[in-house]
Amino acid sequence: MMDTLKSPEVILSVKNMVKDFPTGQSNSKKKMMRAVNEVSFDLCKGEALAIVGESGSGKSTGARILSRIYDKTAGEIMFKGQPLDEYVKEHGSLDYARQVQMIFQDPFGSLNPVHSIFHHIARPLLIHKRANKENLEKVVYGLLELVGLQPAVETAEKYPHELSGGQRQRVAIARALAVDPEVILADEPISMLDVSVRLGILNLMSDLKDKHGISFMYITHDIATARYFAEKTAVMYVGHMVEWGSSDNVTQTPQHPYTQLLLSAVPEAGKSGRRELDAKKGEIPLWKPDSKGCPFAMRCPRVLDKCSDSFPAITQIADDHFIRCFNI
Ligand SMILES: Nc1ncnc2c1ncn2[C@@H]1O[C@H](COP(=O)(O)OP(=O)(O)OP(=O)(O)O)[C@@H](O)[C@H]1O
């Protein structure tokens, strides 16, 4: 008899998310730009979804909507099976903020230079009632140890400027963990760190995912680290998801010309040279609510006439592999 495969628990589900920003003083439709367009994905328990794309592709805007820093313009966000607005009404914004934590690119900017590391970790523990005066020290030291900051007592006494970039990012992760989150939205968490410590942070996040069941949305420019860290990858171009699915499918058999372009820039071990893709040096378009077509058309080496008329529908090309491109 076959085992019944349990489907993974979806924690965050996003459907057709849109975000427009005013480009000037006016809020009229003509003066808006569309930073995120028709973005849909599911984030499952204990899984990492990498959102990959160049600067300005809408990655951070998406994460900021999920952390409720920005409102969405349109679309649906479900958290644990309930529309996000309803969830927040029922459980409160503090509860959602506890469960969906964000860590940022600049670990120095996100820590307060006047406070000790102990204070940074103790504060969320007390606000969210995860510790009390009796067990506070033990919990703080335990979290510092969990993120590999040892000796914990010594580290707790330090101030942010006394730590390296990698150590500061570990403090930011410990602070996020202090409130026992379900989801961590990690916005370029390693891009400002020395190359030598990047892998350590990715491995720490992998451990938190695998051993503690935390789900990660991992925002990055670097498709190679997406492949290393995340089970799922979504490639974005100018606010649009153009290819997504399991990271293996997306990175080993990329079908969209933009994904192929990103991968052609990644040097591969054991292979001489790089795969060539003749991407035209087109302008990156400013997308507006009434813009039409595929945003990559101007740079696409395989552009067709119809690419400037409409954005292609979703095509499933394999189990857990999807693309929006006419040219497949
Ligand atoms: N608060 C804002 N007001 C107006 N426009 C914004 C705002 N935030 C982002 N944008 C615009 O939205 C688009 C997407 O920006 P976003 O920061 O989400 O991209 P990104 O892919 O995260 O880029 P990066 O990797 O550089 O952080 C950009 O054109 C940006 O200028």
The ligand as an SDF file (V2000), in Angstrom:
LIG
                    3D

 31 33  0  0  0  0  0  0  0  0999 V2000
    8.1250   53.9240   -0.8760 N   0  0  0  0  0  0  0  0  0  0  0  0
    8.2460   53.9770   -2.1920 C   0  0  0  0  0  0  0  0  0  0  0  0
    7.7520   55.0130   -2.9150 N   0  0  0  0  0  0  0  0  0  0  0  0
    7.8580   55.0550   -4.2540 C   0  0  0  0  0  0  0  0  0  0  0  0
    8.4570   54.0840   -5.0080 N   0  0  0  0  0  0  0  0  0  0  0  0
    8.9790   53.0320   -4.3450 C   0  0  0  0  0  0  0  0  0  0  0  0
    8.9040   52.9170   -2.9120 C   0  0  0  0  0  0  0  0  0  0  0  0
    9.4960   51.7530   -2.5560 N   0  0  0  0  0  0  0  0  0  0  0  0
    9.9290   51.1660   -3.6940 C   0  0  0  0  0  0  0  0  0  0  0  0
    9.6180   51.9340   -4.7580 N   0  0  0  0  0  0  0  0  0  0  0  0
    9.9000   51.6100   -6.1690 C   0  0  0  0  0  0  0  0  0  0  0  0
    9.3810   50.3180   -6.4250 O   0  0  0  0  0  0  0  0  0  0  0  0
   10.2570   49.5920   -7.2860 C   0  0  0  0  0  0  0  0  0  0  0  0
   10.6230   48.2890   -6.6210 C   0  0  0  0  0  0  0  0  0  0  0  0
   11.4720   48.5720   -5.5200 O   0  0  0  0  0  0  0  0  0  0  0  0
   11.9790   47.4490   -4.4880 P   0  0  0  0  0  0  0  0  0  0  0  0
   12.8090   48.1420   -3.4540 O   0  0  0  0  0  0  0  0  0  0  0  0
   10.8440   46.6350   -4.0390 O   0  0  0  0  0  0  0  0  0  0  0  0
   12.9000   46.5830   -5.4340 O   0  0  0  0  0  0  0  0  0  0  0  0
   14.0030   45.5090   -5.0370 P   0  0  0  0  0  0  0  0  0  0  0  0
   13.8820   44.4380   -6.0390 O   0  0  0  0  0  0  0  0  0  0  0  0
   13.8420   45.1220   -3.6130 O   0  0  0  0  0  0  0  0  0  0  0  0
   15.3330   46.3170   -5.2460 O   0  0  0  0  0  0  0  0  0  0  0  0
   16.6890   46.3140   -4.3640 P   0  0  0  0  0  0  0  0  0  0  0  0
   17.3020   44.9780   -4.6100 O   0  0  0  0  0  0  0  0  0  0  0  0
   17.4620   47.4440   -4.9230 O   0  0  0  0  0  0  0  0  0  0  0  0
   16.2650   46.5100   -2.9300 O   0  0  0  0  0  0  0  0  0  0  0  0
   11.4390   50.4950   -7.5560 C   0  0  0  0  0  0  0  0  0  0  0  0
   11.2520   51.1130   -8.8190 O   0  0  0  0  0  0  0  0  0  0  0  0
   11.3860   51.4990   -6.4370 C   0  0  0  0  0  0  0  0  0  0  0  0
   11.9120   52.7430   -6.8500 O   0  0  0  0  0  0  0  0  0  0  0  0
  1  2  1  0
  2  3  1  0
  2  7  2  0
  3  4  2  0
  4  5  1  0
  5  6  2  0
  6  7  1  0
  6 10  1  0
  7  8  1  0
  8  9  2  0
  9 10  1  0
 10 11  1  0
 11 12  1  0
 11 30  1  0
 12 13  1  0
 13 14  1  0
 13 28  1  0
 14 15  1  0
 15 16  1  0
 16 17  2  0
 16 18  1  0
 16 19  1  0
 19 20  1  0
 20 21  2  0
 20 22  1  0
 20 23  1  0
 23 24  1  0
 24 25  2  0
 24 26  1  0
 24 27  1  0
 28 29  1  0
 28 30  1  0
 30 31  1  0
M  END
$$$$
